Amino acid sequence: MKTNLILINNDIIDPEEINVHPFNRGHQFGDGVYEIVQVYNGKALHAEMHMENLFNAMVQIKIPGFYMIEEMVDFTTRMIEAAEVTDGLLYTQVTRGIGPYELDFPEQCEPELIMQAVPLDRAALAEKRETGVNLITVPDERAVKCDLNTLNRLPEILARNKARVGKCYDALFVKDEKITEATEASFMVVKDEMLWTYPQKLGSVHSNLMRQLIKEKLAATLDMQVIEKAFTKEFALGAEEAFLCGARCEIMPVAKIDRRLVADGKPGRMTLQLQAAFEDYIREQTK
């Protein structure tokens, strides 16, 4: 994979050839949105759904639709070919562009789109999946509108740092004593042969297409129902299984939360079956 290329607007170039404009609102205010697309066997997984998600987020924060969904899907194809991506991720962000230093954004602004290829060691993920991962809880101090995948990610950055210092794989956000999600993944538990996760409609969790895929397709292959309901850490610790799901971790079993075992502390049967169903789905979609 060539990581020394980026797509900026309509051009694929070496990143050293450009400079971030000091008045770019993404740089100054985090005024923009992002999306992460998984790539398997040289093909983007549901690129159109991801770019539709990105476009809708742009609309909601009033960034002009400078590029249409079809054009952004074409960008993913071009970037995969140029960067020779076989397996990995494509990170795309759109900022409002350049404007005066004011919180109120100008009516006329030319958005800036940047796309880059990101390596992902899926062999290392598979190794972690064999034992499950440990998580640490942190207060969820993020603003609302998490579902829009905005660039304002300081709480996630600090939470991930706390997880690393605590020798944990990731951090779980807790709001009003209820677990919302991890820094880059949704959180689900298996209890009474049903999947439980925080409600998307409350707007306190990221828009996560892996979660959507489980809810709409993969759970059905195991005859499992998805319950969207807030629950506590104690509820999660008392579940039969727990796992993360997201673009960067796929489906990852959780063994411990705050150094306490989830069930017997081993990857659960349903979690591993969901990962297997996901791998079957990938082969079908990228053949």
Buried (B, 14 or more C-beta within 10 A) or exposed (E): BEEEBBBBBEEBEEEEEEEEBEEBBBBBBBBBBBBBBBBBEEBBBBBEBBBBBBBBBBEEBEBBEBBEBEEBBBBBEBBBEBBEBEBBBBBBBBBBBBBEEEEEBEEEBEBBBBBBBBEBEBEEBEEBBEEBBBBBBBEBEBEEBBBBBBBBBEBBEBBBEBBEEBEBBBBBBBBEEBBBBBBBBBBBBBBEEBBBBBBBEBEBBBBBBBBBBBBEEBBEBBEBEBBBEBBEBEBBBEBBBBBBBBBBBBBBBBBBBEEEEBBEBBBBEBBBBBBBBBBEBBEEEBE
